[in-house]
Amino acid sequence: MQDMPDIVIVGGGFGGVALAYCLAKGGASVTLLEAGSLGGGTSAAPAGRAQIIDSETEEYLDLVLAGYNRLEGLGEELGIDLEWTLPGHLTLISNEDQWRKFEGLVTRLQQRAIPAEMIDQAALQRAEPYLRTDGFLGAAYSHEGHLNPFKFTAGYARAACRFGAKILHHARVIGFEKSGNRITAVITERERISGRVVLLAVGAWTGELAAKAGIAFPMRYTHAEAIVSESLPRVLNHHIGMTGFYEAVHGSERSVTLGIGQHPNGTLLASNAVQKMEKVDLSSTYWGMPALCRAIRAFFPRLGGVRIVRTWAAPSPFTPDYLPAIGWLPGFDNLYVAAGFHLAIPTIPVLAEQAARSILEFEEQPLLAPYDPKRFFDSSTV
Ligand SMILES: Cc1cc2nc3c(=O)[nH]c(=O)nc-3n(C[C@H](O)[C@H](O)[C@H](O)COP(=O)(O)OP(=O)(O)OC[C@H]3O[C@@H](n4cnc5c(N)ncnc54)[C@H](O)[C@@H]3O)c2cc1C
């Protein structure tokens, strides 16, 4: 009994490591099991944006701003340089409908004292000299930060270990032992680990793993690809994206929705080539990289000769209502889920803290109420 960790976390992406940190800091004994390498799932894919303008509702904007305000000091708290910068974001606008929609979003940010404005085509061209602005009315500028996503994972993981968390790599969970309403042990390919609470932070794999516990969790995902260029002198001043980004990312069609930014090390990171997939697949497709390269050429003709040095693919997970699922799973007394993050980087600092509190104090946190996973189950299951 003495060796039993209080909490077994399955999954070492953003969600799992941030929870490991908050729970270990709160005094819990934590063991995290990761199937591969830390941050090797979807958390290996992000651009690193801390998006604000993309918050759909006032409630979600509250959450995003609360988390965003933590990011500037997070590196110091975790003891790592997160490479936090403030490039700002330009959403390219090509028609009047989009202009009106983004005017509304910009006004909403201005009312919260977040720097944002609509800029016309001439101002857009001055802001981004390499961008071909033909066909655009202008852009919506919004304040936005950026960090190195690998360091976001590493920072949380190392800080968790400083508070005593144990992290096991290459420890794929293949099943659960149950007794009544409790998960009594988590089974990996090598061992059996008991915990008072089992927390699933397995992103796109949530459906697959929850099924092993007998729960049909409706996690969805698309297959998203990104590319990275060689290092260049400064050619982009902002992160630049298109309208309809999330509609495309969640959509069923094969599509390219270009989001591109230049990292402090000079490389350009461009995503997303998105397509529907029935099974998680981390391989790049024959069409993804060429499609992204064509999009870059169309928008930035002078960057046509830039060499691409890396490409990757990852599942882009989302729940049926696109909001995170954070809370106790129905049918069990000790099975918790934290997945389906939307605008992950700016929300995770707050969501992980609140989730840790709800687990350690066994008390519902009002801020988490809209994200209760029970909303996906009918009352007979709950
Ligand atoms: C191309 C792309 C760009 C993005 N850009 C941004 C961005 O700029 N800003 C932003 O905020 N968000 C962005 N996102 C979204 C963000 O990356 C995700 O929301 C986030 O990484 C999800 O983290 P997670 O911990 O829930 O899942 P994951 O990172 O996928 O972690 C789950 C982990 O569980 C492990 N696992 C699975 N099955 C098992 C098992 N049986 N046993 C043990 N471990 C298991 C996996 O190996 C994985 O490491 C982007 C996503 C994509 C695809």
The ligand as a Tripos MOL2 file, in Angstrom:
@<TRIPOS>MOLECULE
LIG
   53    58     1     0     0
SMALL
NO_CHARGES

@<TRIPOS>ATOM
      1 C1         -0.7070   21.1040  -36.4650 C.3       1 LIG1
      2 C2         -1.2450   21.5590  -35.1140 C.ar      1 LIG1
      3 C3         -0.9750   22.8480  -34.6770 C.ar      1 LIG1
      4 C4         -1.4390   23.2810  -33.4290 C.ar      1 LIG1
      5 N1         -1.1150   24.5300  -33.0010 N.ar      1 LIG1
      6 C5         -1.5070   24.9380  -31.7640 C.ar      1 LIG1
      7 C6         -1.1120   26.2170  -31.2770 C.ar      1 LIG1
      8 O1         -0.4350   26.9840  -31.9510 O.2       1 LIG1
      9 N2         -1.5360   26.5850  -30.0340 N.ar      1 LIG1
     10 C7         -2.2930   25.7470  -29.2440 C.ar      1 LIG1
     11 O2         -2.6570   26.1400  -28.1310 O.2       1 LIG1
     12 N3         -2.6670   24.5130  -29.6810 N.ar      1 LIG1
     13 C8         -2.2850   24.1010  -30.9100 C.ar      1 LIG1
     14 N4         -2.6250   22.8370  -31.3380 N.ar      1 LIG1
     15 C9         -3.4180   21.9800  -30.4300 C.3       1 LIG1
     16 C10        -2.5250   21.3780  -29.3180 C.3       1 LIG1
     17 O3         -1.3430   20.8690  -29.8720 O.3       1 LIG1
     18 C11        -3.2710   20.2640  -28.5920 C.3       1 LIG1
     19 O4         -4.4950   20.7840  -28.0890 O.3       1 LIG1
     20 C12        -2.4730   19.6820  -27.4100 C.3       1 LIG1
     21 O5         -1.1580   19.3520  -27.7960 O.3       1 LIG1
     22 C13        -3.1810   18.4560  -26.8750 C.3       1 LIG1
     23 O6         -2.4570   17.9820  -25.7630 O.3       1 LIG1
     24 P1         -2.9270   16.6580  -25.0400 P.3       1 LIG1
     25 O7         -2.0530   16.4900  -23.8530 O.co2     1 LIG1
     26 O8         -4.3930   16.6860  -24.8080 O.co2     1 LIG1
     27 O9         -2.7040   15.4960  -26.1130 O.3       1 LIG1
     28 P2         -1.3300   14.8320  -26.6440 P.3       1 LIG1
     29 O10        -0.2370   15.8060  -26.7580 O.co2     1 LIG1
     30 O11        -1.6720   14.0320  -27.8450 O.co2     1 LIG1
     31 O12        -0.9290   13.8600  -25.4500 O.3       1 LIG1
     32 C14        -1.5150   12.5960  -25.2790 C.3       1 LIG1
     33 C15        -0.4020   11.6080  -24.9760 C.3       1 LIG1
     34 O13        -0.9820   10.3740  -24.5850 O.3       1 LIG1
     35 C16        -0.1160    9.3470  -25.0220 C.3       1 LIG1
     36 N5         -0.8590    8.0890  -25.0650 N.ar      1 LIG1
     37 C17        -1.8140    7.7180  -25.9700 C.ar      1 LIG1
     38 N6         -2.2470    6.4710  -25.6890 N.ar      1 LIG1
     39 C18        -1.5680    6.0650  -24.5860 C.ar      1 LIG1
     40 C19        -1.5690    4.8540  -23.8160 C.ar      1 LIG1
     41 N7         -2.3660    3.8260  -24.1340 N.pl3     1 LIG1
     42 N8         -0.7310    4.7550  -22.7520 N.ar      1 LIG1
     43 C20         0.0790    5.8020  -22.4040 C.ar      1 LIG1
     44 N9          0.1300    6.9570  -23.1220 N.ar      1 LIG1
     45 C21        -0.6850    7.0810  -24.1870 C.ar      1 LIG1
     46 C22         0.3340    9.8140  -26.4030 C.3       1 LIG1
     47 O14         1.5490    9.1830  -26.7760 O.3       1 LIG1
     48 C23         0.4960   11.3200  -26.1850 C.3       1 LIG1
     49 O15         1.8210   11.6940  -25.8640 O.3       1 LIG1
     50 C24        -2.1970   22.3920  -32.5880 C.ar      1 LIG1
     51 C25        -2.4760   21.0960  -33.0450 C.ar      1 LIG1
     52 C26        -2.0040   20.6850  -34.2850 C.ar      1 LIG1
     53 C27        -2.3170   19.2910  -34.7250 C.3       1 LIG1
@<TRIPOS>BOND
     1     1     2 1
     2     2     3 ar
     3     2    52 ar
     4     3     4 ar
     5     4     5 ar
     6     4    50 ar
     7     5     6 ar
     8     6     7 ar
     9     6    13 1
    10     7     8 2
    11     7     9 ar
    12     9    10 ar
    13    10    11 2
    14    10    12 ar
    15    12    13 ar
    16    13    14 ar
    17    14    15 1
    18    14    50 ar
    19    15    16 1
    20    16    17 1
    21    16    18 1
    22    18    19 1
    23    18    20 1
    24    20    21 1
    25    20    22 1
    26    22    23 1
    27    23    24 1
    28    24    25 2
    29    24    26 1
    30    24    27 1
    31    27    28 1
    32    28    29 2
    33    28    30 1
    34    28    31 1
    35    31    32 1
    36    32    33 1
    37    33    34 1
    38    33    48 1
    39    34    35 1
    40    35    36 1
    41    35    46 1
    42    36    37 ar
    43    36    45 ar
    44    37    38 ar
    45    38    39 ar
    46    39    40 ar
    47    39    45 ar
    48    40    41 1
    49    40    42 ar
    50    42    43 ar
    51    43    44 ar
    52    44    45 ar
    53    46    47 1
    54    46    48 1
    55    48    49 1
    56    50    51 ar
    57    51    52 ar
    58    52    53 1
@<TRIPOS>SUBSTRUCTURE
     1 LIG1         1 GROUP 0 **** ****
